[in-house]
Amino acid sequence: QVQLVESGGGLVQAGGSLRLSCVASGRTSSSYTMGWFRQAPGKEREFVATINWSGSSTLYAGSVKGRFTISRDNAKKTVYLQMNSLKPEDTAVYYCAFKSSYGITSQRAEYDYWGQGTQVTVSS
């Protein structure tokens, strides 16, 4: 069993920045993938970014590429999402996801565990 706890969400003005953190605990593997998804009211959960176990491979949604950066610290079992130049359309609940195998993917079904989410609200 793997537990994921997100933090760092909040209210920010358009153009501002936030950094989300997700700490994993439990029976994590040595080679795993972590990612971020988000869900706005009335919309499906969508892919944001993902990173492999070594940090050598990343994948971003086109809507956030160039503005968001995903990174990880394996010693702390933590993945981060640095969000810059935030836009009102970035407003959503952001979820951390864990995939207990090698291989980055944007597909929700490939991830095994999910956090409870942290709210990000970007005002105009």
Solvent accessible surface area in square Angstrom, and as a share of the most:
residue,aa,sasa,rsa
1,Q,132,0.59
2,V,8,0.04
3,Q,81,0.36
4,L,10,0.05
5,V,101,0.58
6,E,18,0.08
7,S,61,0.39
8,G,37,0.36
9,G,29,0.28
10,G,29,0.28
11,L,134,0.66
12,V,25,0.14
13,Q,133,0.59
14,A,50,0.38
15,G,55,0.53
16,G,22,0.21
17,S,56,0.36
18,L,35,0.17
19,R,136,0.50
20,L,0,0.00
21,S,21,0.14
22,C,0,0.00
23,V,75,0.43
24,A,3,0.02
25,S,53,0.34
26,G,43,0.41
27,R,204,0.74
28,T,27,0.16
29,S,46,0.30
30,S,105,0.68
31,S,40,0.26
32,Y,10,0.04
33,T,0,0.00
34,M,1,0.00
35,G,0,0.00
36,W,0,0.00
37,F,0,0.00
38,R,16,0.06
39,Q,58,0.26
40,A,25,0.20
41,P,124,0.78
42,G,91,0.87
43,K,124,0.52
44,E,132,0.59
45,R,61,0.22
46,E,71,0.32
47,F,29,0.12
48,V,0,0.00
49,A,0,0.00
50,T,0,0.00
51,I,5,0.03
52,N,6,0.03
53,W,103,0.36
54,S,59,0.38
55,G,32,0.31
56,S,91,0.59
57,S,41,0.26
58,T,58,0.34
59,L,74,0.37
60,Y,47,0.18
61,A,20,0.15
62,G,73,0.70
63,S,68,0.44
64,V,1,0.00
65,K,146,0.62
66,G,81,0.77
67,R,34,0.12
68,F,5,0.02
69,T,74,0.43
70,I,5,0.03
71,S,48,0.31
72,R,35,0.13
73,D,44,0.23
74,N,69,0.35
75,A,103,0.80
76,K,130,0.55
77,K,77,0.33
78,T,9,0.05
79,V,0,0.00
80,Y,35,0.13
81,L,0,0.00
82,Q,58,0.26
83,M,0,0.00
84,N,61,0.31
85,S,60,0.39
86,L,2,0.01
87,K,84,0.35
88,P,55,0.35
89,E,123,0.55
90,D,1,0.00
91,T,37,0.21
92,A,2,0.02
93,V,41,0.23
94,Y,0,0.00
95,Y,32,0.12
96,C,0,0.00
97,A,0,0.00
98,F,1,0.00
99,K,17,0.07
100,S,57,0.37
101,S,53,0.34
102,Y,150,0.57
103,G,22,0.21
104,I,55,0.28
105,T,23,0.14
106,S,34,0.22
107,Q,109,0.48
108,R,109,0.40
109,A,99,0.77
110,E,88,0.40
111,Y,12,0.04
112,D,76,0.39
113,Y,61,0.23
114,W,75,0.26
115,G,6,0.06
116,Q,162,0.72
117,G,22,0.22
118,T,19,0.11
119,Q,86,0.38
120,V,0,0.00
121,T,46,0.27
122,V,7,0.04
123,S,42,0.27
124,S,129,0.83
